[in-house]
Amino acid sequence: MHDDRTLVEARLKRVLEERIRPAVYPESVPLTVTVWTAPGEPVPVAEGLAAPRSPIAVGDAWGAPWSTSWLTVAGTVPGAWAGRTVEALIDLGFDANMPGFQCEGLVYRPDGTPVKGLNPQNQWVRIAAPADGGEPVLLHVEAAANPVILDYHPFLPTELGDRETAGDKPQYRLARMDLAVFDETVWQLVLDLEVLGELMAELPADGARRWELLRAVERALDAIDLQDVNGTAAAARSCLVEVLAAPAAPSAHRIGAIGHAHIDSAWLWPLRETVRKVARTAANMTALLEEEPDFLYTMSQAQQFAWIKEHRPEVYARVKKAVADGRFVPAGGMWVESDTNMPSSEAMARQFVHGKRFFLAEFGIENEEAWLPDTFGFTGGLPQIIRNAGSKWLLTQKISWSQINKFPHHTFLWEGIDGTRIFTHFPPVDTYNCSMKGSEIAHAARNFKDKGVARHSLAPTGWGDGGGGTTREMVGKAARLRDLEGSATVRWQRPAEFFAEAEAEYPSPPVWVGELYLELHRATLTSQARTKQGNRRSENLLREAELWCATAALRTGLAYPYERLDRIWKTVLLHQFHDILPGSSIAWVHREAEATYAGLAAELEELIGAAQQALAGDPAGGRELVFNGAPHGRSAVPAGGAAVAVAGPGDCAVTAREGGGFVLDNGLLRVVVDGDGLVVSAVDAASGREAVAPGARANLLQLHPDFPNMWDAWDVDQFYRNTVTDLVGADEVAVHTEDPAEVAVRVARSFGSSTVTQTLTLRAGSGRLDIDTEVDWHEAEKFLKLAFPLDVHTERYAAETQFGHQFRPTHTNTSWDAAKFEACNHRFVHLAEPGWGVALVTPSTYGHDVTRAVRADDGGTTTTVRFSLLRAPRFPDPRTDQGRHRFRHALVPGAEIGDAVREGYAVGLPERRVTGSAESVRPLVALDQDALVVSAVKLADDGSGDLVVRVYESAGGRARGRLATSFALAAAVPCDLLERPWEGTRGEVVADGDGVRLALRPFELVTLRLTPAR
């Protein structure tokens, strides 16, 4: 037989496109359309429905960027259509390739009841099935003119990302606005041919099954009269029955499909638009669940459920019913699908606390899976947090985007820094927007790396990122793929059911230890510095607010602000979403975030001030009390307590350096600053050891070009290092000392269109050099780094993460090592040789890199740490980071890991001074072991008056200690993160009078619920 495959395949493509698909709607009549455009932000539904309308026609322009237009479509079902299925086709000017990334709509009935969402892949609204003929049709559409930010030529700078700069030019033109007859037989034929054609293309050319499909398709095409597709569609379908009925091989890969619409809580649209995106998608999915009995749908992010509840209660009622029926499945148990690299220990824990509590309260459901398909890498501290939240599984897909190394497993145990293991799955379909294409299903089966020992994978199915969800076409394809020869099998499956099956079939999966590093999107650790600093400041203020409000509540009876703290936490958690905190959203999002953080800071400062004043007593008392919110004592003030201020110990001296510059000395640390304002020496007096590498200069600002190949705000490509400019020229280097307890040198520089001022400060009694950097940044596509070349020989370094630290190599032995050329730290980076080390600490700089070199003159090793300060990408925000910024860092020579932990907390939690009548404030709790760190002190969320204290081992070793309480203790119970009694603690927790004896394993976390004796 001659090989005519390409001939038949080309025939199928053209006939489908030009004849069969158009015949799905064989008859149509136009609808009448009128419009009203809201003058500003979106209006309530009642206002939009009642507003006066003006005529608009197909082909007319509408929709200035970010505007909302209320369309009314009206018509009458022709009498001749009686007994037939009728749908309205509403095309707002869609591009079929951009669901979720352009204009969208939500359809309402005249009484304001939401019907369904409209997007490029979902333009139909069912009117009648069957129609009586003569029915009036009246629908309203809330149409959002969201502009296209990520266009066919991606990453071009655009001003459309903020309503303040987007202009008022209409973005769209109304396209089809019709009533039409829906021919289900033709629609089913389309799906038959699509599934078989797509499967055929994936099968080997020398296999019999491919040829069976080819001949069946050819027979079906022969059976179609191209001038009467509707009249011959049934005959064509009959030609395909046999090949569609052939069952899959017993060894076929098994795919559990779950309806899904990964909706970014903000990205190329503002938060307010996500509220509407979620409502549109949820309306569509609840309608589809009613029509398709086998279909299941899942949605994560408790925040998004809360938005529907608040803003679209009618849709929420449908969601709650579908959840109760087991068809609409809340997933993940987190407040949002957050970034996991940068949130603090407590913030990461609270993502689960608030998410799981919402699902429990609203639906009576407790999730056992973490659902983070699109998050940009995962820290080694996360498995323990997941387990402490009462969950045990993780799903993500994003690691498949890694540029260099292909991850070796799809199903495995992920082991965190403390030894906790979480059963983890990466869907081999390699997308969280699966559309049931044959190429996707075949790729999942071929790509699955655990063949021979496992055969299950998950496929999140539906349009996502901008929402939309699963379509009826995807459901129809899945039905055909349920048991089809040549294909993996597909069935709708809830995430928990999938994980239970996958875990049962794979009792001894491989283990991956440590962080799941994404070899992409590394620059998200730096982009949008104000957003990142707002997050860290909020985290620190929340720690203090909870600590001092709890202390004041137990000491003075001051009312604890449960509701305010709950609301503030949820706002902070929302802004940790994986396109907000990483800095990859449009300008509008970050402009609003900056204002939000400022408002939260003011509110938290008010709470802290009121609580501390209640503890300090009458301001007329005249005593200045120093409050210490850090977890370690300092300046004779215990952790979590306050004491009357005392004079700082020791003296500081600054002297001129021969050849220019200055020498700063406080008896603990001697720092030499040269005439260019760079640190050429930092000697730890206790050991006599020099921290700065010979011949090198620290505190060196370096400027790189920064134009990645794509994903501007997200990526920094390794070639950026090929070109570097050292900013060594100084406009000023001068002594700048105002406080007798410290000495400081001020350094001013200018470069390009920017200026920078640094203050290097050495304080009495301190072993660290503080560096305050203020930048007025006006560069474009540049990357600013702050470098510290250190005389330390080490193959690895420690970077703080949630509830501990993780080690990374300083070398590039393997491609996996080399790929980590930009990484995340929280408060510190620590490098050490046996017996001596150096810490670099910071309150709000996450991105950094560490490199090593061998010196030619003495053969020693220089290990250089560089903090990433600022970038200037032009997409999606063309003015990213422009303007003034302030950064703080500190160099701590002679630091052990415990010193790094202590100084890291101290630099972000400065002492507070309050005038009052009290002499001191005793801490509620105190630990006698420095390796054990208190990460939170708060009242229990249930209002019982119990005190919740979270403690973790911070040094990476076993630690014993006693948590003493300064109040009579009735009970001490280990709890999970949700403050419920929990037996998952592996270490020793024993009540001991007015305290608790603890013996924790490396990096172990324990939450204690302490009941005061009453």
Solvent accessible surface area in square Angstrom, and as a share of the most:
residue,aa,sasa,rsa
1,M,199,0.89
2,H,168,0.75
3,D,92,0.48
4,D,38,0.20
5,R,49,0.18
6,T,100,0.58
7,L,130,0.65
8,V,4,0.02
9,E,50,0.22
10,A,62,0.48
11,R,90,0.33
12,L,13,0.06
13,K,137,0.58
14,R,158,0.58
15,V,15,0.09
16,L,10,0.05
17,E,100,0.45
18,E,77,0.34
19,R,97,0.35
20,I,0,0.00
21,R,99,0.36
22,P,76,0.48
23,A,11,0.08
24,V,14,0.08
25,Y,41,0.16
26,P,52,0.32
27,E,71,0.32
28,S,50,0.32
29,V,47,0.27
30,P,111,0.70
31,L,14,0.07
32,T,92,0.53
33,V,8,0.05
34,T,34,0.20
35,V,22,0.12
36,W,48,0.17
37,T,69,0.40
38,A,4,0.03
39,P,126,0.79
40,G,44,0.42
41,E,66,0.30
42,P,41,0.26
43,V,23,0.13
44,P,93,0.58
45,V,30,0.17
46,A,77,0.59
47,E,86,0.39
48,G,0,0.00
49,L,34,0.17
50,A,86,0.67
51,A,14,0.11
52,P,107,0.67
53,R,57,0.21
54,S,62,0.40
55,P,123,0.77
56,I,20,0.10
57,A,54,0.42
58,V,88,0.51
59,G,37,0.35
60,D,58,0.30
61,A,45,0.35
62,W,11,0.04
63,G,8,0.08
64,A,28,0.22
65,P,10,0.07
66,W,6,0.02
67,S,16,0.10
68,T,0,0.00
69,S,1,0.00
70,W,0,0.00
71,L,0,0.00
72,T,16,0.10
73,V,0,0.00
74,A,32,0.25
75,G,25,0.24
76,T,76,0.44
77,V,0,0.00
78,P,37,0.23
79,G,53,0.51
80,A,89,0.69
81,W,7,0.03
82,A,54,0.42
83,G,55,0.53
84,R,87,0.32
85,T,32,0.19
86,V,0,0.00
87,E,0,0.00
88,A,0,0.00
89,L,15,0.07
90,I,0,0.00
91,D,22,0.11
92,L,0,0.00
93,G,22,0.21
94,F,26,0.11
95,D,40,0.21
96,A,56,0.43
97,N,111,0.57
98,M,16,0.07
99,P,10,0.06
100,G,1,0.01
101,F,42,0.18
102,Q,5,0.02
103,C,0,0.00
104,E,7,0.03
105,G,0,0.00
106,L,3,0.02
107,V,0,0.00
108,Y,1,0.00
109,R,113,0.41
110,P,75,0.47
111,D,113,0.59
112,G,12,0.11
113,T,45,0.26
114,P,1,0.00
115,V,24,0.14
116,K,12,0.05
117,G,1,0.01
118,L,2,0.01
119,N,8,0.04
120,P,5,0.03
121,Q,66,0.29
122,N,8,0.04
123,Q,50,0.22
124,W,30,0.11
125,V,2,0.01
126,R,96,0.35
127,I,45,0.23
128,A,17,0.13
129,A,58,0.45
130,P,94,0.59
131,A,3,0.02
132,D,117,0.61
133,G,21,0.20
134,G,43,0.41
135,E,42,0.19
136,P,117,0.73
137,V,8,0.05
138,L,79,0.39
139,L,15,0.07
140,H,19,0.09
141,V,0,0.00
142,E,4,0.02
143,A,0,0.00
144,A,0,0.00
145,A,0,0.00
146,N,7,0.03
147,P,3,0.02
148,V,29,0.17
149,I,10,0.05
150,L,37,0.18
151,D,69,0.36
152,Y,141,0.54
153,H,122,0.54
154,P,50,0.31
155,F,27,0.11
156,L,92,0.46
157,P,55,0.35
158,T,25,0.15
159,E,75,0.34
160,L,41,0.21
161,G,2,0.02
162,D,9,0.05
163,R,104,0.38
164,E,117,0.53
165,T,57,0.33
166,A,15,0.12
167,G,55,0.53
168,D,118,0.61
169,K,154,0.65
170,P,65,0.41
171,Q,58,0.26
172,Y,19,0.07
173,R,148,0.54
174,L,3,0.02
175,A,34,0.26
176,R,95,0.35
177,M,2,0.01
178,D,23,0.12
179,L,1,0.00
180,A,0,0.00
181,V,4,0.02
182,F,11,0.05
183,D,28,0.15
184,E,95,0.43
185,T,52,0.30
186,V,0,0.00
187,W,26,0.09
188,Q,37,0.17
189,L,0,0.00
190,V,10,0.06
191,L,1,0.00
192,D,1,0.00
193,L,0,0.00
194,E,28,0.12
195,V,3,0.02
196,L,0,0.00
197,G,14,0.13
198,E,47,0.21
199,L,9,0.05
200,M,2,0.01
201,A,63,0.49
202,E,48,0.22
203,L,23,0.11
204,P,83,0.52
205,A,45,0.35
206,D,135,0.70
207,G,21,0.20
208,A,76,0.59
209,R,24,0.09
210,R,24,0.09
211,W,64,0.22
212,E,83,0.37
213,L,0,0.00
214,L,0,0.00
215,R,47,0.17
216,A,0,0.00
217,V,0,0.00
218,E,44,0.20
219,R,124,0.45
220,A,0,0.00
221,L,4,0.02
222,D,95,0.49
223,A,33,0.25
224,I,12,0.06
225,D,63,0.33
226,L,69,0.34
227,Q,154,0.68
228,D,67,0.35
229,V,9,0.05
230,N,52,0.27
231,G,55,0.53
232,T,29,0.17
233,A,0,0.00
234,A,68,0.53
235,A,50,0.39
236,A,0,0.00
237,R,75,0.27
238,S,71,0.46
239,C,38,0.23
240,L,0,0.00
241,V,95,0.55
242,E,146,0.65
243,V,12,0.07
244,L,36,0.18
245,A,73,0.57
246,A,22,0.17
247,P,87,0.55
248,A,14,0.11
249,A,54,0.42
250,P,125,0.79
251,S,84,0.54
252,A,18,0.14
253,H,19,0.09
254,R,99,0.36
255,I,3,0.01
256,G,2,0.02
257,A,0,0.00
258,I,0,0.00
259,G,0,0.00
260,H,4,0.02
261,A,5,0.04
262,H,3,0.01
263,I,2,0.01
264,D,1,0.00
265,S,0,0.00
266,A,0,0.00
267,W,16,0.06
268,L,6,0.03
269,W,6,0.02
270,P,0,0.00
271,L,27,0.13
272,R,46,0.17
273,E,0,0.00
274,T,0,0.00
275,V,19,0.11
276,R,15,0.06
277,K,2,0.01
278,V,0,0.00
279,A,1,0.01
280,R,9,0.03
281,T,2,0.01
282,A,0,0.00
283,A,0,0.00
284,N,7,0.04
285,M,1,0.00
286,T,3,0.02
287,A,24,0.19
288,L,8,0.04
289,L,6,0.03
290,E,139,0.63
291,E,92,0.41
292,E,48,0.22
293,P,109,0.68
294,D,103,0.53
295,F,0,0.00
296,L,13,0.07
297,Y,0,0.00
298,T,0,0.00
299,M,6,0.02
300,S,7,0.05
301,Q,4,0.02
302,A,0,0.00
303,Q,16,0.07
304,Q,2,0.01
305,F,0,0.00
306,A,22,0.17
307,W,21,0.07
308,I,1,0.01
309,K,93,0.39
310,E,124,0.56
311,H,81,0.36
312,R,29,0.11
313,P,77,0.48
314,E,85,0.38
315,V,0,0.00
316,Y,12,0.05
317,A,61,0.47
318,R,58,0.21
319,V,0,0.00
320,K,78,0.33
321,K,135,0.57
322,A,11,0.08
323,V,10,0.06
324,A,88,0.68
325,D,81,0.42
326,G,24,0.23
327,R,47,0.17
328,F,1,0.00
329,V,24,0.14
330,P,0,0.00
331,A,0,0.00
332,G,2,0.02
333,G,0,0.00
334,M,4,0.02
335,W,8,0.03
336,V,0,0.00
337,E,3,0.01
338,S,0,0.00
339,D,1,0.01
340,T,0,0.00
341,N,19,0.10
342,M,0,0.00
343,P,0,0.00
344,S,8,0.05
345,S,11,0.07
346,E,19,0.08
347,A,0,0.00
348,M,0,0.00
349,A,0,0.00
350,R,8,0.03
351,Q,0,0.00
352,F,0,0.00
353,V,3,0.02
354,H,15,0.07
355,G,0,0.00
356,K,1,0.00
357,R,69,0.25
358,F,27,0.11
359,F,0,0.00
360,L,60,0.30
361,A,88,0.69
362,E,32,0.14
363,F,33,0.14
364,G,62,0.59
365,I,51,0.26
366,E,62,0.28
367,N,8,0.04
368,E,67,0.30
369,E,5,0.02
370,A,0,0.00
371,W,1,0.00
372,L,0,0.00
373,P,0,0.00
374,D,6,0.03
375,T,0,0.00
376,F,11,0.04
377,G,1,0.01
378,F,2,0.01
379,T,2,0.01
380,G,0,0.00
381,G,1,0.01
382,L,0,0.00
383,P,0,0.00
384,Q,4,0.02
385,I,0,0.00
386,I,0,0.00
387,R,86,0.31
388,N,6,0.03
389,A,0,0.00
390,G,30,0.29
391,S,2,0.02
392,K,66,0.28
393,W,9,0.03
394,L,0,0.00
395,L,0,0.00
396,T,0,0.00
397,Q,3,0.01
398,K,6,0.03
399,I,6,0.03
400,S,36,0.23
401,W,88,0.31
402,S,23,0.15
403,Q,97,0.43
404,I,90,0.46
405,N,16,0.08
406,K,112,0.48
407,F,18,0.07
408,P,56,0.35
409,H,34,0.15
410,H,10,0.05
411,T,2,0.01
412,F,0,0.00
413,L,39,0.20
414,W,0,0.00
415,E,30,0.14
416,G,2,0.02
417,I,35,0.18
418,D,14,0.07
419,G,30,0.29
420,T,14,0.08
421,R,105,0.38
422,I,0,0.00
423,F,5,0.02
424,T,0,0.00
425,H,0,0.00
426,F,7,0.03
427,P,1,0.01
428,P,0,0.00
429,V,7,0.04
430,D,37,0.19
431,T,32,0.18
432,Y,11,0.04
433,N,36,0.19
434,C,0,0.00
435,S,13,0.08
436,M,1,0.00
437,K,99,0.42
438,G,9,0.09
439,S,54,0.35
440,E,34,0.15
441,I,3,0.01
442,A,18,0.14
443,H,62,0.28
444,A,0,0.00
445,A,25,0.19
446,R,141,0.51
447,N,21,0.11
448,F,2,0.01
449,K,74,0.31
450,D,7,0.03
451,K,119,0.50
452,G,84,0.81
453,V,88,0.51
454,A,10,0.08
455,R,77,0.28
456,H,16,0.07
457,S,1,0.01
458,L,0,0.00
459,A,1,0.00
460,P,1,0.00
461,T,0,0.00
462,G,0,0.00
463,W,62,0.22
464,G,5,0.04
465,D,19,0.10
466,G,0,0.00
467,G,2,0.01
468,G,7,0.07
469,G,0,0.00
470,T,0,0.00
471,T,7,0.04
472,R,18,0.07
473,E,57,0.25
474,M,7,0.03
475,V,8,0.05
476,G,9,0.09
477,K,14,0.06
478,A,3,0.02
479,A,68,0.53
480,R,34,0.12
481,L,4,0.02
482,R,135,0.49
483,D,74,0.38
484,L,0,0.00
485,E,61,0.27
486,G,40,0.38
487,S,13,0.08
488,A,6,0.04
489,T,30,0.17
490,V,1,0.01
491,R,90,0.33
492,W,28,0.10
493,Q,2,0.01
494,R,72,0.26
495,P,1,0.00
496,A,47,0.36
497,E,71,0.32
498,F,0,0.00
499,F,0,0.00
500,A,53,0.41
501,E,62,0.28
502,A,2,0.02
503,E,65,0.29
504,A,82,0.63
505,E,52,0.24
506,Y,18,0.07
507,P,114,0.72
508,S,96,0.62
509,P,12,0.08
510,P,42,0.27
511,V,52,0.30
512,W,59,0.21
513,V,100,0.58
514,G,17,0.16
515,E,19,0.09
516,L,2,0.01
517,Y,35,0.13
518,L,7,0.03
519,E,5,0.02
520,L,15,0.07
521,H,6,0.02
522,R,9,0.03
523,A,0,0.00
524,T,3,0.02
525,L,12,0.06
526,T,4,0.03
527,S,0,0.00
528,Q,12,0.05
529,A,5,0.04
530,R,68,0.25
531,T,2,0.01
532,K,7,0.03
533,Q,43,0.19
534,G,10,0.10
535,N,0,0.00
536,R,6,0.02
537,R,126,0.46
538,S,2,0.01
539,E,10,0.04
540,N,17,0.09
541,L,8,0.04
542,L,0,0.00
543,R,33,0.12
544,E,6,0.03
545,A,0,0.00
546,E,5,0.02
547,L,12,0.06
548,W,0,0.00
549,C,4,0.02
550,A,0,0.00
551,T,0,0.00
552,A,0,0.00
553,A,18,0.14
554,L,61,0.30
555,R,84,0.31
556,T,68,0.40
557,G,62,0.60
558,L,66,0.33
559,A,89,0.69
560,Y,23,0.09
561,P,20,0.13
562,Y,71,0.27
563,E,147,0.66
564,R,77,0.28
565,L,8,0.04
566,D,54,0.28
567,R,112,0.41
568,I,0,0.00
569,W,7,0.03
570,K,55,0.23
571,T,32,0.19
572,V,0,0.00
573,L,0,0.00
574,L,16,0.08
575,H,5,0.02
576,Q,0,0.00
577,F,0,0.00
578,H,0,0.00
579,D,4,0.02
580,I,0,0.00
581,L,0,0.00
582,P,0,0.00
583,G,1,0.01
584,S,0,0.00
585,S,0,0.00
586,I,0,0.00
587,A,18,0.14
588,W,1,0.00
589,V,3,0.02
590,H,11,0.05
591,R,82,0.30
592,E,54,0.24
593,A,0,0.00
594,E,84,0.38
595,A,69,0.53
596,T,41,0.24
597,Y,11,0.04
598,A,62,0.48
599,G,43,0.41
600,L,11,0.05
601,A,5,0.04
602,A,67,0.52
603,E,31,0.14
604,L,0,0.00
605,E,58,0.26
606,E,101,0.45
607,L,14,0.07
608,I,1,0.00
609,G,37,0.36
610,A,55,0.43
611,A,0,0.00
612,Q,3,0.01
613,Q,61,0.27
614,A,38,0.29
615,L,15,0.07
616,A,0,0.00
617,G,26,0.25
618,D,82,0.43
619,P,76,0.48
620,A,92,0.71
621,G,38,0.37
622,G,57,0.55
623,R,92,0.33
624,E,74,0.33
625,L,0,0.00
626,V,4,0.03
627,F,1,0.00
628,N,0,0.00
629,G,2,0.02
630,A,4,0.03
631,P,19,0.12
632,H,19,0.09
633,G,44,0.42
634,R,50,0.18
635,S,70,0.45
636,A,87,0.68
637,V,4,0.02
638,P,58,0.37
639,A,29,0.23
640,G,9,0.09
641,G,0,0.00
642,A,1,0.01
643,A,21,0.16
644,V,57,0.33
645,A,29,0.23
646,V,97,0.56
647,A,98,0.76
648,G,51,0.49
649,P,95,0.60
650,G,58,0.56
651,D,121,0.63
652,C,25,0.15
653,A,51,0.40
654,V,43,0.25
655,T,79,0.46
656,A,85,0.66
657,R,77,0.28
658,E,169,0.76
659,G,79,0.76
660,G,31,0.30
661,G,11,0.10
662,F,37,0.15
663,V,20,0.11
664,L,0,0.00
665,D,49,0.26
666,N,15,0.08
667,G,55,0.53
668,L,85,0.42
669,L,2,0.01
670,R,106,0.39
671,V,0,0.00
672,V,14,0.08
673,V,0,0.00
674,D,10,0.05
675,G,36,0.34
676,D,47,0.24
677,G,0,0.00
678,L,0,0.00
679,V,1,0.00
680,V,41,0.24
681,S,16,0.10
682,A,0,0.00
683,V,36,0.21
684,D,17,0.09
685,A,56,0.44
686,A,103,0.80
687,S,64,0.41
688,G,54,0.52
689,R,66,0.24
690,E,51,0.23
691,A,0,0.00
692,V,2,0.01
693,A,2,0.01
694,P,62,0.39
695,G,91,0.87
696,A,23,0.18
697,R,73,0.27
698,A,0,0.00
699,N,0,0.00
700,L,22,0.11
701,L,0,0.00
702,Q,24,0.11
703,L,21,0.11
704,H,4,0.02
705,P,55,0.35
706,D,4,0.02
707,F,133,0.55
708,P,6,0.04
709,N,123,0.63
710,M,92,0.41
711,W,37,0.13
712,D,10,0.05
713,A,1,0.01
714,W,4,0.01
715,D,4,0.02
716,V,1,0.00
717,D,15,0.08
718,Q,79,0.35
719,F,95,0.39
720,Y,6,0.02
721,R,69,0.25
722,N,128,0.65
723,T,78,0.46
724,V,68,0.39
725,T,75,0.43
726,D,65,0.34
727,L,16,0.08
728,V,51,0.29
729,G,51,0.49
730,A,37,0.29
731,D,99,0.51
732,E,67,0.30
733,V,34,0.20
734,A,33,0.26
735,V,67,0.38
736,H,73,0.32
737,T,54,0.31
738,E,149,0.67
739,D,62,0.32
740,P,129,0.81
741,A,45,0.35
742,E,31,0.14
743,V,8,0.05
744,A,3,0.02
745,V,0,0.00
746,R,74,0.27
747,V,1,0.00
748,A,17,0.13
749,R,5,0.02
750,S,65,0.42
751,F,20,0.08
752,G,78,0.75
753,S,82,0.53
754,S,2,0.01
755,T,69,0.40
756,V,2,0.01
757,T,35,0.21
758,Q,1,0.00
759,T,31,0.18
760,L,0,0.00
761,T,9,0.05
762,L,0,0.00
763,R,96,0.35
764,A,16,0.13
765,G,42,0.40
766,S,24,0.16
767,G,28,0.27
768,R,39,0.14
769,L,0,0.00
770,D,18,0.10
771,I,1,0.01
772,D,24,0.13
773,T,0,0.00
774,E,85,0.38
775,V,1,0.00
776,D,27,0.14
777,W,0,0.00
778,H,87,0.39
779,E,19,0.08
780,A,59,0.46
781,E,46,0.21
782,K,68,0.29
783,F,0,0.00
784,L,0,0.00
785,K,0,0.00
786,L,0,0.00
787,A,3,0.02
788,F,0,0.00
789,P,14,0.09
790,L,0,0.00
791,D,32,0.17
792,V,0,0.00
793,H,103,0.46
794,T,13,0.08
795,E,114,0.51
796,R,134,0.49
797,Y,9,0.03
798,A,2,0.01
799,A,0,0.00
800,E,7,0.03
801,T,4,0.02
802,Q,0,0.00
803,F,1,0.00
804,G,3,0.03
805,H,4,0.02
806,Q,12,0.05
807,F,93,0.39
808,R,6,0.02
809,P,33,0.21
810,T,6,0.03
811,H,42,0.19
812,T,93,0.54
813,N,118,0.60
814,T,68,0.40
815,S,55,0.35
816,W,90,0.31
817,D,30,0.15
818,A,29,0.22
819,A,0,0.00
820,K,59,0.25
821,F,13,0.05
822,E,1,0.00
823,A,1,0.01
824,C,9,0.05
825,N,0,0.00
826,H,4,0.02
827,R,28,0.10
828,F,2,0.01
829,V,0,0.00
830,H,15,0.07
831,L,0,0.00
832,A,40,0.31
833,E,41,0.18
834,P,143,0.90
835,G,87,0.83
836,W,26,0.09
837,G,1,0.01
838,V,0,0.00
839,A,0,0.00
840,L,0,0.00
841,V,0,0.00
842,T,0,0.00
843,P,9,0.05
844,S,16,0.10
845,T,6,0.04
846,Y,2,0.01
847,G,0,0.00
848,H,0,0.00
849,D,4,0.02
850,V,18,0.10
851,T,51,0.30
852,R,77,0.28
853,A,59,0.46
854,V,109,0.63
855,R,35,0.13
856,A,113,0.87
857,D,120,0.62
858,D,84,0.43
859,G,50,0.48
860,G,20,0.19
861,T,11,0.06
862,T,17,0.10
863,T,0,0.00
864,T,25,0.15
865,V,0,0.00
866,R,20,0.07
867,F,0,0.00
868,S,3,0.02
869,L,2,0.01
870,L,0,0.00
871,R,0,0.00
872,A,3,0.02
873,P,4,0.03
874,R,97,0.36
875,F,0,0.00
876,P,1,0.00
877,D,12,0.06
878,P,26,0.16
879,R,117,0.43
880,T,2,0.01
881,D,3,0.01
882,Q,51,0.23
883,G,16,0.16
884,R,175,0.64
885,H,10,0.04
886,R,134,0.49
887,F,6,0.03
888,R,87,0.32
889,H,1,0.00
890,A,0,0.00
891,L,0,0.00
892,V,9,0.05
893,P,10,0.06
894,G,27,0.26
895,A,1,0.01
896,E,123,0.55
897,I,37,0.19
898,G,36,0.35
899,D,33,0.17
900,A,0,0.00
901,V,5,0.03
902,R,85,0.31
903,E,22,0.10
904,G,0,0.00
905,Y,3,0.01
906,A,13,0.10
907,V,7,0.04
908,G,11,0.10
909,L,1,0.01
910,P,75,0.47
911,E,54,0.24
912,R,55,0.20
913,R,135,0.49
914,V,22,0.13
915,T,59,0.34
916,G,0,0.00
917,S,46,0.30
918,A,29,0.22
919,E,112,0.50
920,S,63,0.41
921,V,9,0.05
922,R,152,0.55
923,P,19,0.12
924,L,3,0.01
925,V,13,0.07
926,A,51,0.40
927,L,45,0.23
928,D,107,0.56
929,Q,58,0.26
930,D,114,0.59
931,A,20,0.16
932,L,5,0.03
933,V,0,0.00
934,V,18,0.10
935,S,5,0.03
936,A,4,0.03
937,V,11,0.06
938,K,6,0.03
939,L,8,0.04
940,A,0,0.00
941,D,59,0.31
942,D,95,0.49
943,G,44,0.43
944,S,53,0.34
945,G,18,0.17
946,D,13,0.07
947,L,0,0.00
948,V,0,0.00
949,V,0,0.00
950,R,3,0.01
951,V,0,0.00
952,Y,3,0.01
953,E,1,0.00
954,S,4,0.02
955,A,37,0.29
956,G,32,0.31
957,G,29,0.28
958,R,188,0.69
959,A,6,0.05
960,R,168,0.61
961,G,14,0.13
962,R,75,0.27
963,L,0,0.00
964,A,34,0.26
965,T,13,0.08
966,S,22,0.14
967,F,31,0.13
968,A,56,0.44
969,L,23,0.12
970,A,66,0.51
971,A,42,0.33
972,A,20,0.15
973,V,55,0.32
974,P,33,0.21
975,C,1,0.00
976,D,5,0.02
977,L,1,0.01
978,L,9,0.04
979,E,11,0.05
980,R,77,0.28
981,P,105,0.66
982,W,58,0.20
983,E,173,0.78
984,G,32,0.31
985,T,26,0.15
986,R,95,0.35
987,G,21,0.20
988,E,57,0.26
989,V,32,0.19
990,V,56,0.32
991,A,65,0.50
992,D,48,0.25
993,G,63,0.61
994,D,68,0.35
995,G,0,0.00
996,V,0,0.00
997,R,103,0.37
998,L,3,0.02
999,A,15,0.12
1000,L,3,0.01
1001,R,90,0.33
1002,P,43,0.27
1003,F,14,0.06
1004,E,4,0.02
1005,L,3,0.01
1006,V,1,0.00
1007,T,1,0.01
1008,L,0,0.00
1009,R,35,0.13
1010,L,0,0.00
1011,T,33,0.19
1012,P,14,0.09
1013,A,52,0.40
1014,R,194,0.71
